[in-house]
Every structure is written in structure tokens, then in C-alpha cells.
Amino acid sequence: ASGEVLALVNSVSESLGVVTVVLDTAVLDATLSAVAYTATPPPFGRIYAAHDRLWGFGEVGAARGDAARVYFTSGFNDPSAWFDAEGNLAHVNLSDKSGGLETLRGMAVKDGMTIFFLSRTTQLWVGSDPRASGDFAWSKTLPVGLVHGDLVAELPNDVLFVAPNGARTLSRALQTEQLDVGDVGGEIDPTWQALVRVLETGDPAALRVRAVRHEGQGWFAFGVGSTVAVLQVTSQGFGWVMFDGAFSEASALCEGLDGRVYAAKNGQVLRYDESLFTDAGELYTCRWVSPWLGNRAGKRWANAYVEVLCEAGVAQPLTLTRYWNDDPGNGVAFTFESTNAPDYWDDADWDMARWDNGRLISPLLRDAFVSQVARFAVENTSDGALTLFGLQLYGRHEK
């Protein structure tokens, strides 16, 4: 061979201090002047950036017989420095802290701690330098695992992830250190448990697992198949919303550098537009469902009225459905109009505006019933913004 010849390494062996390298191409002859090699890392299933390093894990661990091993770059801010000075692929073995065979599925960083999500447990490590001479050390193992590597979202002050029993936050898991304590996903845990069964038994190649965070509107979406659950976080609290349409049919979701959310669907990229209230000309249907309210072990509630605390730009038709006695299939529906917001000088006509309308009067519905527990659903299909603050029940407990 002459000139520069490239070859791949077939095998490497060592005997009595002699290292033998077998190439897939005959490149050595009498004209050889120099030999150089390039070491490349194995094909990781996932790569995560933290502490000025890259961390890799996934398929390479399973191929090497240890799916709970995480690899990292030896040099700072050098994406190619996967091997140390001796040519070794630097790594941390997490199986020693789990007490069983597990698979590393995800990573996150919270308050300077490095979080490793495995299939059955979650490990917390302190420090930032994982090298042998560094300060990286195990701190705690929690008995809560992760069902899929894509179902992790880093919130501004917390980490949201999907465990086998439902959606969880890391802060709550740290407080309780228990597996079955209700968390942000407590009210939709049966939904998540059904999705987990799909993840465990379905074809991994056919599953559409995706997650996206929309910083502008303060929500986080987890999708499995056609089910997309969105956690909306506001200063007043949080709640879950189920998205359908393009979100449920999308093969991938992501937030772009411009802060917009994009969805890949049927070879096209769609942009989520916050200013529109229709989907390709069709009105959205929004349905808000409360948890079961009441005390099953206490006295029954005698209800008289339900006040719907809402506000809209224009009056909109709403439907309130009330369920009781743990029967989600039997409800009583009420139709009414929402209360529209007051007008302002810069966006209203003088002869049509509602000036000096005082305190907004919320819709008050007469709904008399007696029950141990009850739940409510509010549904709206309209072209316009609607803010639903909650429900106020008027009645009393039985004596």
C-alpha cells in the first residue's frame, strides 16, 4: 500500500508484554513511515452534558454485560476526550449501589447533585469530578425507578420523571423515600400505570415516547403512543391536561432555540402557535376534570350550589358535569355561559364596551345532591381564551 491508508481494528491481544493489533486491511509494508490511530467511543444510546463533561450510557453497557455503567469524558469541555492517558474508557459502575441487576435509563442534575435514574432505583451522587482523583461520591439510593429514558423533564427547581407507579418529582421522592406516595401524578396514576404496561410489553421500535418542555407557557408534556399528558405549572398551582390532535399523532416533539414547540408528523414539522385557538380551522375542545372530592370515611356532603370561577375575553358556552358516589359513568350536566373579562380603553369600542362593571359575577348553578364523594368536569369548545380558576361548592356536611 502507498500513500495514506485507513483501516479498522479487528482485534487487539496482549501476551508477555507484546500487544498485537490485527487490522482489516493490509497496510504494513517496507515503505511504512508512520503509524497513527484514533480511538473513538462506543455507540452510546444516550449522551448527557453535566459538570463540563459528556456522559454516555445505554446500549454499550448492555453489550458489555453491565447496563448500569456510565461513561464520561476525562477532559473538561472536550467532547472527544473519552479515553484517559492510558487509553482506558473512563466510567462509573452504578450497580454496586443498587443491590441488583438494573439498567441505567436517564440522568439529571439538581442543586449540584447528579441524578442517575435506573430501572428500579434512583441514585444521587455529589461532587462534579468523576475521575479517580476527583470528588464524585455516592450519596443516596431511592427505591423509585424510571420507566423510559425520554420521560424525564428538568423543571426550574425540580426534576419530573415517570416511575412505574406514575409521575413523580425528585423533591417529593427525597422527602418521603417511598415508592407509593402520591405526587404530582397522583390523580392520573391509573393512566400512567396503563402506559407503563404498554412500555413494558410493547415493541420498543413501534412506541412513540417523547417529552417536551414549553418554557413560554410553563408546561411540560410526556407522550406515550397517542396519549400526551401535559403538566401545567402556574403561580396558583399545577394540573394535568391531556393533549390530542397533532400532539397525539406526532412522532417527535421538541422546543426550538426560539422558544417555540415543534412537532414532527407525517414527514412535516408543525409549529405550536400560542395565538390560535383552532386546529386547522377546527375548534379545540377543552375538558377540565377534578379529582374525587370528599371524605369516604366521614359524613356526607349536602350540596346546594356550585360557583364556577372563570373568566373569558367574551362570553362562552360551558358545560359542567357532576358525578357522585364513585360512579364516573353517571353524571348530571348543566349548560351555562362564562363570565367575560372587563373592557379596557385601548381595545374596546366606546358604544359596545362594558365600562365600570364592578366585580365579576361568576356563574352560580343550582345543584342539590347528597353524596360521600363527588367530582366535576367542565367542558368548553370555543374560539377564544378561557381561564378557569376552580369551583366553589356551597352546602354543608351532615350533622
N, C-alpha and C positions, 0 to 999 in steps of 0.2 A: 504494500500500500504506500501511496505517496501523498504529500500534502497533509491537510488536517483531516483526520478520520475520527468520527464519533462512534462509540459503541456503548452498549448497556452491559451492566454486570450481571452475569448469570448466577454466580455463586462465589462465596468467599469462605475459605477454610484456613485453619492455623494448626501447625504441627511443629513441635520442637522450636518454637520461636520464629518459624517461617510462615508468612502469610501468603496464601496462593489465591489469586484473583482470576476467575475464568470469565472471559468476555464472550459476547455473542457474535463478534466479528473478528477476523484475523487482522490485527493491526500492527503486530510486532514484527519487525524485520531489521536487517542490518542498517537501514538508513534512519532508524529511530533516533530522534534528537531530544525529545522531551515527552513526559507523561504527566497529564493533569486530570483531575477528577472533580466532579461536582456532586455533593451529597444533597439529596432532596428528601423532604419529609414524606412519610406515607400519606395516602389519600384519607384525610380525616373526614368524618361525617359532619362535624360541626367545628367551627372556629369562633372563639370569643376573645375580645380585646379587653384586658384589665391590667392595671398596675404597670403600664408601659410595656406590656408583653402580649404576645398572642398565645392562646391556649387552644389545643386541639384534642378532640376525643371523638368517639363514635365507632365507626366500622373497624378502624385499625385496632382498637382494643379487643373487639370480639375476634378478629382474625388472629391476634396473638394470644388468645386464650385468657385475656383479662379485660373485661368490658368496663371495669371500674378504675381504669388508669387514665390520667390526664397528662398530656404532654405540653411543654411550654418552650418558648424561645429563650435561649440562655442570655442573649444580649438585650440591652434596653433599646426600645424604639428601633429594632432591627427585625423586620418581618422575615428575613431569610436565615436568622441565626438559630436554627432549630437544634444544631449539634454543638456540643461543648468542645473544648480544646482537644480532648481525647477522641473526638468523633462519636461520642455517645448521644443518643436522643434523650434529652432530659425529661423526666417525668415524675409524677407523684402517684403513689399507689393508694387509692382510697379504700380498697377492700379491707385493709387492716382495721378500719374504724367502723365497719358496718356489721360485722358479725355474721356474714353470709354472702352468697353469690348475688351480686347486683349489677345493674347496668347504669353507667353514668349517662344521664339524658339531658341535662341543662346546667347552665351557670348563671350567676348574677352577682352583683356587688351591692351591699347595703351598709351604710355607715362605716365604710372601710373594711368590712368583713367580706370574705369571698364565700359565696354560697354554691355548693355543689348539690344538685338535685339528682338523686339516684332513683331507681325504680321503687324501692320500699322505704328509703330513709332520705333525710336531708342533712348534709354535713356543713358546719360552719367552721371556717378557718380564719385565723387572724394573721396579720403581717402582710407584706407585699413582695418579699423576695423568696421565691420557692427553691432557690439553689441550696446546695448542702450547707453553704456558709451563711445562708440568709436567715430571716426571722419568721418564715412561714411555719405555722404550727396549728394543729387541730385544736378546736375549742369545744365543740358540742355536736352530738348527733341527735336529730329529732326523728320520731317514728312516723313521719309523713313523707310519702314519696311523690313522684311526678309521673303522670301517665304518658306524656309526649313532650319531646324537646321544644316544639313550637308553641306550647301552651304556657309560656312564661312572659310576663309583662312587667317591666320595671317602672313603677309609679314614682312620682316626685319624692315621696318619703316612705315607700314601702315596695314590696315585691308581690305581685299577684301571680298565682300559679294554680293549675288544676291537678288536684290529688285524686286518688281513686274514689274518695267519698264526696267530691265536689270541689268548688272553687274555694281557695284559701289565700290568706295573706300571711306573709312571713312574720310580721309583728305579732299577730294573734297566735301563730304556732309557737313562737318563742315564749309567749306568756303562759300558755297552757301546757305545752309539750305533750299534747294528747292527740289522738287520731280522730276522734269522733266529735269534737267540739264544733258547734255551728259557727260559721264565719260569714263572710260577705256572700257566699253562695248557699247559705242555709236554706233559703226559700226555694231554690231551684235545684237542690241536691238530687232529687229523683231524676231530673232531666240530665244532669251530668253523669249520674250513675248509668243511665241508659247509653249515653255516648261513650262512656268508658268501656262498656261491654262491646260496643262496635269497634273501638280501637283495639281491644284485646283479641277479638275473633275475626275481624275483617281483613281483607287483603291490604297490606300496607301501601302497595303501589296504587291502589284504587282510592284510598282515603284522601280526602281534601282537608288537611289540617292546616289552619292558618291563624295568625294573630296580627293585630294592627292596633296602633295607638294613635288617636287623633288629639294632638295637643291643643288645637284651637278650641274644640268644643268639650274637652275634658272627658273623653270616653275611651274605653278600651274594649276591643272585640276579640272574642275567641270563636273560631269556627271549626266544626267537625261535620263533614258532609254538607247537607243542606241546612243544618242548624247553626245559626250565628247568634251568640249571646253577647250582649253589649253591656258593660258596666258603666253607667253614667255617674260621675262624681261631681258634686256641686258643694258650695259652702253650707247648704242646708242639710246635706246628707248624700246618700247614694242609692241607686236602684238598678235593677236589671231590666233590659229591653231586648226583645227578640227581633232581629232584622231579617227580612226576606228579600224577594226581588233579586236584583243583581248581586247583592251581598251573598245570598244563599247559593247562587249559581256560579260565583267566581271561583276560579282555581287558585288565585293568589290575591292577597291584599297587602298593601304597604303604604307608608306615609312618605311622601317625597320630600326633597330638600326644601320645597316651597311651602311645606306645612299642609299640603292637600293630601287627601286619601285617594288612592288609585286601586282599581280592581281589574284583574285580568279575566276576561270572559270570551270564550269562543274566538280566540285569536285577536281580540281587540283589547285596548286599555281604556277603561272608563274612569272619569274623574267624578268624585263625590262633590256636588255643588251645594253648599250650605244655604244659598239664597233661594233655592227652588223647593216647592212643596208638592211636586208631582214627579212621577217616574215615567218618562216617555209619554207625557200627557195624561197619565192615569193618576188619580189622587191616591195619596197614602192612606192607609187605614192603621191608626194607632190604637192600641189596647193596653190600658194600664190595669194590672191586677194586684190587689192587696193580698197579704198573707191571711191565714185564718186568724181572726181576732176574737179574743175572749179567753175564758178560763174553763177548761173542760172539767176541772175538779171543783170549781166554785159554784157560785149562784148564777142563775140565768140572767141574761140581759134583756130588758124590755125596752125596745127602741120605739121612738116616736117620729123623729125627723132625721134626715141626712142632708147636711150642707156641703155642697161641692165647692171647694176653694179653687177657683180657676180665674184665668184672665186671658183674653184674646184680643187681637187687633180689631176684629169685627166679630159680631155675634155668630156663633157656630152651633149647629145641632150636635148634641151629645146623647149618648145612651148609657145609663147606669143600670147594671145588672147586679142584683143582690142574691147571694147563695147563703144557705144556713144549714146547720146540723150536719156538717161534714159531707154534704151532698153536692159535688161540683156539677152534676148533670141536671139539677133542678133549680132554676133561678127565676126571679121576678124582674122584669125590665121596665125602666122609666126613660122617657124621651123628653129632653128639655134643651134650652139654649144657654150657651155660656155667657158670661159677663164680659163685655168688651172694655178695653182699656180707655182711659180718658184721652181727649184730643190735645194736641199741642199747637202752638201758634205757627210753627214753621211747616206743618204737614197736614193741615186741615182747611176746608172751605168754611168761610165765615157763616154762611146761612145753613150749613149742614152739621157743624161740629157740636159736640156735647160739652159745652163750657160749664165750668163750676158745678160738676156733677156730684161733688162731695165724695163720701166714702162709697166704694164699690159695694153693691149688694150682691152677694153670691147666691146662686140658685139654691133654694131650700125645698126639698122634696118630702112629702108626707109618706112615710114608710113605717108602718106599725107592725112589729113582729116580736116574738119572744123566742130566744134561742140561746144555747150554750156557747156556740161559736158562729161566726158569720164572716163572709169575705165579700169583696165588692170588685166589680170590673167596670171601668169607664172606657168607652169606645168613641172614636171620632174619625170621620172621613171628610176632610175639607181642605181647601186650598188656602192655607194661611197658618201663621204661627199660633200655637196654643200652649199656655203654661198651666200645668195642673199642679197645685201646691199640696193637695191632700183632701181628706174628707173629715168632717166634724159630725159626730153622732150625738144626738140628743135623746136622752132616756134615763133609765135608772136600773140598778140591779135589784133583783127580787129581795124582799126582806126575809 
